[in-house]
């Protein structure tokens, strides 16, 4: 049985109530009793905000600069409810040594949706995809100083994400030692 966030917070509330009951009959000063109750109450607030990343919910942290794309899901904006759209990525970081996949969430943008749709189609055809995330600040620095370019109404995108076909894995080296043949595969001994 796995406890949900609501059950864990309820457990902290019960513990805080027990602490409050024990505080009534303890010989501690009222200042110490109040501090203990505030600390216990703060513990379940900290728990509430600390658990979602541990449960595997998508992170709003920065995407890795270079990543291997495992899967993605696009949630388009809903005009009726006013819900903003999201693009969810499941990726592995190619810049570090970690191969553990992690989920990320980016705000919906039509350009990102189009690129994500192409990458998903290639993934479905078993063509591995690699992505690169370039932050908006880096893009703006590349544009600076170009003559004749006006930046009226420039959008402030957090990222520009591009996808590429992953390079195929290298075949095994031909110079590597081959195992010695045994049994029926062994060549006949040389003639004297």
N, C-alpha and C positions, 0 to 999 in steps of 0.2 A: 504494500500500500504506500503510495506516494502522497505526502501532504502538499496541499496547495499553499499559496501565499496567505490566503485568508485564515487557514487553520494555524499556520505558524504564528501569525500576528495574534490570533486569539489565544494561543498558548502564552505569548509574552504578556498579554493583558491579564490573564489569570495569574501569572507569576507576579505581576505588579500588584494585583489585588491581594495576594497572599502576603507580599512584602508590606503592603499598607496595613494589613491586619496585624502582622507581627510588630510593626512600628508602634502601634497603639500601646502595646504592653511592654515595649523595651525601655531600657533606662538611658538610652541615648538622648542627647540634647535635641531640641526641636529643629535646630538648624541641620544637624546630621540626618535626621529623619526626612526632612524636606529634600535635601540633596540626593538621598538614596531614591526617593520616589521620582524625582526629575530625571535622574540617570536611568532608571528602569523604563520610564516612559519614553525617553529618547532612544533607548535600545530598540524598541519595536518600530520606531520611525526609520532608524538607520537600516534595520532589517528589510523594511518594505522597499527602500530604494536600492539596497545592495543585492537583493536576490534576482531581479530580472536578468542582469548580465550572466549570472551563474546558471540560469535555467536554459540558456541557449537562445534567448531572444536576440534579434538582430541588433548589432551595435551601430550607434551613430558616430563612432570614431572615424578617423580618417582611413580611407582605403590604403592598402600598401601601394607603393609606387609601381610595382610590377607584381602581378598575381596570376595564378592559374585559375581559370574559371571552371567550376564544377557544375553549377546550376544557377539559374536566375528565374525570377518571377516578377512580372510587372503588374502593378495594381494601378489602373488608370484613375484619374480624378472623377469624382461623382458630382455632377452639376446639381442633382436634386438635393442631396444631403449636404453638399458643400465640402465633402471630405477631400483632402489633398491626396494626390496619388503618391505612390512610392515605388521604387525599384529595389528589389531585394536580391542580393548577391550571396552566393556561397563560394568562397574562394580559399586558395592556399597562397601564402605569402612566398613569392619567388625571390625577394630581396634578402631574406634571412634563412636560417637553417630549419625553421619550423615547417613541418608538413601537415600539421593539424588544421583542418578546414575551420573557417569561421564565417559567421553570417554578418552581413553589413546591410544597412538601409540608406538609400539616397532619395532625395526628393525627386518627384516625377518631373521630367522635362521631355518634350516631344522628340528632340534630337537624340537624347539618351535612349528613349524607347525604341526609336528606329534602329540604332546601333545594337541594342540588346536583342531585338527581334532577329537581326541577321546572325548574331553570335549564337542564339538559341537554335536557329535552324541548322547551323554548322555542327553544334553539339549533338543534335539529333541524328546527324549523318556520321557521327563518330569522328569528327575532325576536332581534335583538342584545340582549345582557345586560350590565349594569353591576353591579359588586359594590362593597360597602363593607365594610371590615374595621374593627371597633371592638374595641380591646384590652379585656381583662378589667378592667384598672385603671380605664379610663374608665367602664365599666358600673358598677363598684362605687361610684365617686364620684357617679354619678347616683342611686344608691339611698340614699346616706347622708342621714340626716335625715328620712326619710319616717316619719311616726308609724304605729305599729301593725304595722310590718313587722319580722318576726324573720328573722334570716339564719342559721338553724340548718342546719348541713350544706351550706352554700353550696359549689357546685362552683367550682373555680378554672380556668375556661376561659381559654386564651390569647387566643382571638378569638371574636367573634360575627360571622359573615359573612352578609350579606344580599344578595340579588340583586334587581334591578329591570330592567324593560324600558328599553332605551336610548331616549332621545329621538330622534325622526327627524331626519335632517340637514335643515337649512333649505334650501328651494328657492332657486334663483338670484334675485337681486334684480330686480324689474321696472323699476327706475329705471336699471339698468345700460345702457350704450350698446349698441344693437343694431347689428350690422354692416350696412353699406349694401348694399341689394339690387343684384345684378349680373345681367346677361344677361336671360333670359326673366322673371325675377322683378321686374325694374325696372318701376315704374309709368310710364305714358305721360307725356310732358312736358305741362305745363299748356297749355291753349288760350289763344291771344293775345286 
